[in-house]
Amino acid sequence: VDRLDPSVVRPQLDTGNSVAPFVVPEALAKQLPTRGEPRIAGSATNAFGRMEIKQADLAAPVTLNGVALPVTTVTWPSLGPFANLGAKALGTSVVTIDQPNHRVRIEVPPRR
């Protein structure tokens, strides 16, 4: 694959991530459809120093296997090369993991 289709991203599911619902590498964030300019959402420090954490409003829904998730923003940079769906994206959902068959089912309750 020469070019990443920005509408299709295979994320890691990380219920331990309570920082942001959808975290991606900076290069991917620049490819996603957003509304408005990115804003500084905070800062973080790692072994290489201090960095700004940025965020933007998404112009398209985030879906996983056809299920729309309650995600309206994208945050970057991620700590690794992968997209990450965290607890704030999955918190109200029922997540069933079928590890032997490499399947995940996500059920999002109806909005009230």
PyMOL commands that place a pseudoatom at each C-alpha (Angstrom):
pseudoatom trace, name=CA, resn=VAL, resi=1, chain=A, elem=C, hetatm=0, pos=[0.000, 0.000, 0.000]
pseudoatom trace, name=CA, resn=ASP, resi=2, chain=A, elem=C, hetatm=0, pos=[1.573, 3.253, -1.129]
pseudoatom trace, name=CA, resn=ARG, resi=3, chain=A, elem=C, hetatm=0, pos=[-0.912, 5.604, 0.484]
pseudoatom trace, name=CA, resn=LEU, resi=4, chain=A, elem=C, hetatm=0, pos=[-3.050, 5.315, 3.577]
pseudoatom trace, name=CA, resn=ASP, resi=5, chain=A, elem=C, hetatm=0, pos=[-6.760, 5.759, 2.975]
pseudoatom trace, name=CA, resn=PRO, resi=6, chain=A, elem=C, hetatm=0, pos=[-7.652, 8.295, 5.699]
pseudoatom trace, name=CA, resn=SER, resi=7, chain=A, elem=C, hetatm=0, pos=[-11.165, 6.899, 5.986]
pseudoatom trace, name=CA, resn=VAL, resi=8, chain=A, elem=C, hetatm=0, pos=[-9.889, 3.457, 7.021]
pseudoatom trace, name=CA, resn=VAL, resi=9, chain=A, elem=C, hetatm=0, pos=[-7.667, 3.148, 10.086]
pseudoatom trace, name=CA, resn=ARG, resi=10, chain=A, elem=C, hetatm=0, pos=[-7.124, -0.024, 12.086]
pseudoatom trace, name=CA, resn=PRO, resi=11, chain=A, elem=C, hetatm=0, pos=[-6.817, 1.109, 15.723]
pseudoatom trace, name=CA, resn=GLN, resi=12, chain=A, elem=C, hetatm=0, pos=[-5.688, -0.596, 18.878]
pseudoatom trace, name=CA, resn=LEU, resi=13, chain=A, elem=C, hetatm=0, pos=[-8.484, -0.901, 21.449]
pseudoatom trace, name=CA, resn=ASP, resi=14, chain=A, elem=C, hetatm=0, pos=[-7.091, 0.409, 24.743]
pseudoatom trace, name=CA, resn=THR, resi=15, chain=A, elem=C, hetatm=0, pos=[-9.518, 0.617, 27.651]
pseudoatom trace, name=CA, resn=GLY, resi=16, chain=A, elem=C, hetatm=0, pos=[-6.585, 1.738, 29.821]
pseudoatom trace, name=CA, resn=ASN, resi=17, chain=A, elem=C, hetatm=0, pos=[-6.198, 4.945, 27.805]
pseudoatom trace, name=CA, resn=SER, resi=18, chain=A, elem=C, hetatm=0, pos=[-8.244, 7.621, 29.545]
pseudoatom trace, name=CA, resn=VAL, resi=19, chain=A, elem=C, hetatm=0, pos=[-6.403, 10.551, 27.925]
pseudoatom trace, name=CA, resn=ALA, resi=20, chain=A, elem=C, hetatm=0, pos=[-8.533, 10.939, 24.795]
pseudoatom trace, name=CA, resn=PRO, resi=21, chain=A, elem=C, hetatm=0, pos=[-11.066, 8.889, 22.835]
pseudoatom trace, name=CA, resn=PHE, resi=22, chain=A, elem=C, hetatm=0, pos=[-9.086, 8.698, 19.570]
pseudoatom trace, name=CA, resn=VAL, resi=23, chain=A, elem=C, hetatm=0, pos=[-5.298, 9.186, 19.517]
pseudoatom trace, name=CA, resn=VAL, resi=24, chain=A, elem=C, hetatm=0, pos=[-3.252, 8.876, 16.328]
pseudoatom trace, name=CA, resn=PRO, resi=25, chain=A, elem=C, hetatm=0, pos=[0.265, 9.530, 15.050]
pseudoatom trace, name=CA, resn=GLU, resi=26, chain=A, elem=C, hetatm=0, pos=[0.775, 13.084, 13.781]
pseudoatom trace, name=CA, resn=ALA, resi=27, chain=A, elem=C, hetatm=0, pos=[1.147, 12.006, 10.132]
pseudoatom trace, name=CA, resn=LEU, resi=28, chain=A, elem=C, hetatm=0, pos=[-2.247, 10.290, 10.247]
pseudoatom trace, name=CA, resn=ALA, resi=29, chain=A, elem=C, hetatm=0, pos=[-3.902, 13.235, 12.030]
pseudoatom trace, name=CA, resn=LYS, resi=30, chain=A, elem=C, hetatm=0, pos=[-2.907, 15.474, 9.131]
pseudoatom trace, name=CA, resn=GLN, resi=31, chain=A, elem=C, hetatm=0, pos=[-4.721, 13.133, 6.695]
pseudoatom trace, name=CA, resn=LEU, resi=32, chain=A, elem=C, hetatm=0, pos=[-8.036, 12.885, 8.560]
pseudoatom trace, name=CA, resn=PRO, resi=33, chain=A, elem=C, hetatm=0, pos=[-10.974, 15.131, 7.636]
pseudoatom trace, name=CA, resn=THR, resi=34, chain=A, elem=C, hetatm=0, pos=[-11.262, 17.799, 10.327]
pseudoatom trace, name=CA, resn=ARG, resi=35, chain=A, elem=C, hetatm=0, pos=[-13.216, 20.999, 10.907]
pseudoatom trace, name=CA, resn=GLY, resi=36, chain=A, elem=C, hetatm=0, pos=[-11.364, 24.130, 11.909]
pseudoatom trace, name=CA, resn=GLU, resi=37, chain=A, elem=C, hetatm=0, pos=[-7.808, 24.539, 13.012]
pseudoatom trace, name=CA, resn=PRO, resi=38, chain=A, elem=C, hetatm=0, pos=[-6.067, 22.186, 15.457]
pseudoatom trace, name=CA, resn=ARG, resi=39, chain=A, elem=C, hetatm=0, pos=[-5.769, 23.432, 19.033]
pseudoatom trace, name=CA, resn=ILE, resi=40, chain=A, elem=C, hetatm=0, pos=[-3.294, 22.706, 21.811]
pseudoatom trace, name=CA, resn=ALA, resi=41, chain=A, elem=C, hetatm=0, pos=[-4.971, 20.320, 24.260]
pseudoatom trace, name=CA, resn=GLY, resi=42, chain=A, elem=C, hetatm=0, pos=[-2.079, 20.004, 26.695]
pseudoatom trace, name=CA, resn=SER, resi=43, chain=A, elem=C, hetatm=0, pos=[1.489, 18.801, 26.936]
pseudoatom trace, name=CA, resn=ALA, resi=44, chain=A, elem=C, hetatm=0, pos=[3.326, 15.647, 27.873]
pseudoatom trace, name=CA, resn=THR, resi=45, chain=A, elem=C, hetatm=0, pos=[6.847, 14.709, 28.847]
pseudoatom trace, name=CA, resn=ASN, resi=46, chain=A, elem=C, hetatm=0, pos=[8.615, 11.553, 27.767]
pseudoatom trace, name=CA, resn=ALA, resi=47, chain=A, elem=C, hetatm=0, pos=[12.247, 10.380, 27.648]
pseudoatom trace, name=CA, resn=PHE, resi=48, chain=A, elem=C, hetatm=0, pos=[12.910, 12.729, 24.710]
pseudoatom trace, name=CA, resn=GLY, resi=49, chain=A, elem=C, hetatm=0, pos=[11.507, 15.868, 26.301]
pseudoatom trace, name=CA, resn=ARG, resi=50, chain=A, elem=C, hetatm=0, pos=[8.308, 17.874, 26.393]
pseudoatom trace, name=CA, resn=MET, resi=51, chain=A, elem=C, hetatm=0, pos=[5.758, 17.889, 23.549]
pseudoatom trace, name=CA, resn=GLU, resi=52, chain=A, elem=C, hetatm=0, pos=[2.483, 19.590, 22.763]
pseudoatom trace, name=CA, resn=ILE, resi=53, chain=A, elem=C, hetatm=0, pos=[-0.646, 17.471, 22.569]
pseudoatom trace, name=CA, resn=LYS, resi=54, chain=A, elem=C, hetatm=0, pos=[-2.936, 18.706, 19.793]
pseudoatom trace, name=CA, resn=GLN, resi=55, chain=A, elem=C, hetatm=0, pos=[-6.577, 18.082, 19.044]
pseudoatom trace, name=CA, resn=ALA, resi=56, chain=A, elem=C, hetatm=0, pos=[-9.036, 18.807, 16.235]
pseudoatom trace, name=CA, resn=ASP, resi=57, chain=A, elem=C, hetatm=0, pos=[-12.751, 18.269, 15.629]
pseudoatom trace, name=CA, resn=LEU, resi=58, chain=A, elem=C, hetatm=0, pos=[-13.476, 15.466, 13.184]
pseudoatom trace, name=CA, resn=ALA, resi=59, chain=A, elem=C, hetatm=0, pos=[-15.535, 16.161, 10.073]
pseudoatom trace, name=CA, resn=ALA, resi=60, chain=A, elem=C, hetatm=0, pos=[-16.503, 12.490, 9.690]
pseudoatom trace, name=CA, resn=PRO, resi=61, chain=A, elem=C, hetatm=0, pos=[-17.824, 9.881, 12.114]
pseudoatom trace, name=CA, resn=VAL, resi=62, chain=A, elem=C, hetatm=0, pos=[-15.588, 7.255, 13.683]
pseudoatom trace, name=CA, resn=THR, resi=63, chain=A, elem=C, hetatm=0, pos=[-16.995, 3.788, 13.071]
pseudoatom trace, name=CA, resn=LEU, resi=64, chain=A, elem=C, hetatm=0, pos=[-15.712, 0.367, 13.971]
pseudoatom trace, name=CA, resn=ASN, resi=65, chain=A, elem=C, hetatm=0, pos=[-17.163, -2.514, 11.988]
pseudoatom trace, name=CA, resn=GLY, resi=66, chain=A, elem=C, hetatm=0, pos=[-20.081, -0.293, 11.027]
pseudoatom trace, name=CA, resn=VAL, resi=67, chain=A, elem=C, hetatm=0, pos=[-20.787, 0.829, 14.606]
pseudoatom trace, name=CA, resn=ALA, resi=68, chain=A, elem=C, hetatm=0, pos=[-20.640, 4.613, 15.131]
pseudoatom trace, name=CA, resn=LEU, resi=69, chain=A, elem=C, hetatm=0, pos=[-18.628, 5.481, 18.236]
pseudoatom trace, name=CA, resn=PRO, resi=70, chain=A, elem=C, hetatm=0, pos=[-19.092, 8.564, 20.434]
pseudoatom trace, name=CA, resn=VAL, resi=71, chain=A, elem=C, hetatm=0, pos=[-15.911, 10.185, 19.102]
pseudoatom trace, name=CA, resn=THR, resi=72, chain=A, elem=C, hetatm=0, pos=[-15.923, 13.751, 17.800]
pseudoatom trace, name=CA, resn=THR, resi=73, chain=A, elem=C, hetatm=0, pos=[-12.240, 14.698, 18.106]
pseudoatom trace, name=CA, resn=VAL, resi=74, chain=A, elem=C, hetatm=0, pos=[-8.835, 13.363, 17.128]
pseudoatom trace, name=CA, resn=THR, resi=75, chain=A, elem=C, hetatm=0, pos=[-5.786, 13.842, 19.376]
pseudoatom trace, name=CA, resn=TRP, resi=76, chain=A, elem=C, hetatm=0, pos=[-2.090, 13.519, 18.509]
pseudoatom trace, name=CA, resn=PRO, resi=77, chain=A, elem=C, hetatm=0, pos=[0.719, 12.512, 18.703]
pseudoatom trace, name=CA, resn=SER, resi=78, chain=A, elem=C, hetatm=0, pos=[0.257, 8.940, 19.881]
pseudoatom trace, name=CA, resn=LEU, resi=79, chain=A, elem=C, hetatm=0, pos=[2.936, 7.138, 21.858]
pseudoatom trace, name=CA, resn=GLY, resi=80, chain=A, elem=C, hetatm=0, pos=[3.467, 4.664, 19.040]
pseudoatom trace, name=CA, resn=PRO, resi=81, chain=A, elem=C, hetatm=0, pos=[2.851, 4.200, 15.337]
pseudoatom trace, name=CA, resn=PHE, resi=82, chain=A, elem=C, hetatm=0, pos=[-0.766, 3.082, 15.787]
pseudoatom trace, name=CA, resn=ALA, resi=83, chain=A, elem=C, hetatm=0, pos=[-4.149, 4.717, 16.173]
pseudoatom trace, name=CA, resn=ASN, resi=84, chain=A, elem=C, hetatm=0, pos=[-5.668, 4.148, 19.602]
pseudoatom trace, name=CA, resn=LEU, resi=85, chain=A, elem=C, hetatm=0, pos=[-9.325, 4.007, 20.652]
pseudoatom trace, name=CA, resn=GLY, resi=86, chain=A, elem=C, hetatm=0, pos=[-9.376, 4.615, 24.377]
pseudoatom trace, name=CA, resn=ALA, resi=87, chain=A, elem=C, hetatm=0, pos=[-11.757, 4.316, 27.300]
pseudoatom trace, name=CA, resn=LYS, resi=88, chain=A, elem=C, hetatm=0, pos=[-13.548, 7.553, 26.418]
pseudoatom trace, name=CA, resn=ALA, resi=89, chain=A, elem=C, hetatm=0, pos=[-14.503, 6.049, 23.037]
pseudoatom trace, name=CA, resn=LEU, resi=90, chain=A, elem=C, hetatm=0, pos=[-15.429, 2.635, 24.393]
pseudoatom trace, name=CA, resn=GLY, resi=91, chain=A, elem=C, hetatm=0, pos=[-16.595, 3.472, 27.924]
pseudoatom trace, name=CA, resn=THR, resi=92, chain=A, elem=C, hetatm=0, pos=[-20.343, 3.214, 27.355]
pseudoatom trace, name=CA, resn=SER, resi=93, chain=A, elem=C, hetatm=0, pos=[-20.050, 0.237, 25.007]
pseudoatom trace, name=CA, resn=VAL, resi=94, chain=A, elem=C, hetatm=0, pos=[-20.043, -3.487, 25.613]
pseudoatom trace, name=CA, resn=VAL, resi=95, chain=A, elem=C, hetatm=0, pos=[-16.835, -4.926, 24.152]
pseudoatom trace, name=CA, resn=THR, resi=96, chain=A, elem=C, hetatm=0, pos=[-16.672, -8.687, 23.583]
pseudoatom trace, name=CA, resn=ILE, resi=97, chain=A, elem=C, hetatm=0, pos=[-13.319, -10.159, 22.578]
pseudoatom trace, name=CA, resn=ASP, resi=98, chain=A, elem=C, hetatm=0, pos=[-13.224, -13.558, 20.889]
pseudoatom trace, name=CA, resn=GLN, resi=99, chain=A, elem=C, hetatm=0, pos=[-9.475, -14.094, 21.027]
pseudoatom trace, name=CA, resn=PRO, resi=100, chain=A, elem=C, hetatm=0, pos=[-9.334, -17.630, 19.542]
pseudoatom trace, name=CA, resn=ASN, resi=101, chain=A, elem=C, hetatm=0, pos=[-11.174, -16.417, 16.418]
pseudoatom trace, name=CA, resn=HIS, resi=102, chain=A, elem=C, hetatm=0, pos=[-9.542, -12.944, 16.323]
pseudoatom trace, name=CA, resn=ARG, resi=103, chain=A, elem=C, hetatm=0, pos=[-12.874, -11.114, 16.493]
pseudoatom trace, name=CA, resn=VAL, resi=104, chain=A, elem=C, hetatm=0, pos=[-14.185, -8.163, 18.474]
pseudoatom trace, name=CA, resn=ARG, resi=105, chain=A, elem=C, hetatm=0, pos=[-17.820, -7.158, 18.892]
pseudoatom trace, name=CA, resn=ILE, resi=106, chain=A, elem=C, hetatm=0, pos=[-18.703, -3.656, 20.078]
pseudoatom trace, name=CA, resn=GLU, resi=107, chain=A, elem=C, hetatm=0, pos=[-22.240, -2.809, 21.082]
pseudoatom trace, name=CA, resn=VAL, resi=108, chain=A, elem=C, hetatm=0, pos=[-22.974, 0.877, 21.569]
pseudoatom trace, name=CA, resn=PRO, resi=109, chain=A, elem=C, hetatm=0, pos=[-26.123, 1.602, 23.586]
pseudoatom trace, name=CA, resn=PRO, resi=110, chain=A, elem=C, hetatm=0, pos=[-28.662, 3.921, 21.937]
pseudoatom trace, name=CA, resn=ARG, resi=111, chain=A, elem=C, hetatm=0, pos=[-28.212, 7.614, 22.777]
pseudoatom trace, name=CA, resn=ARG, resi=112, chain=A, elem=C, hetatm=0, pos=[-30.806, 9.086, 25.115]
for i in range(1, 112): cmd.bond("trace and resi %d" % i, "trace and resi %d" % (i + 1))
show_as sticks, trace
zoom trace
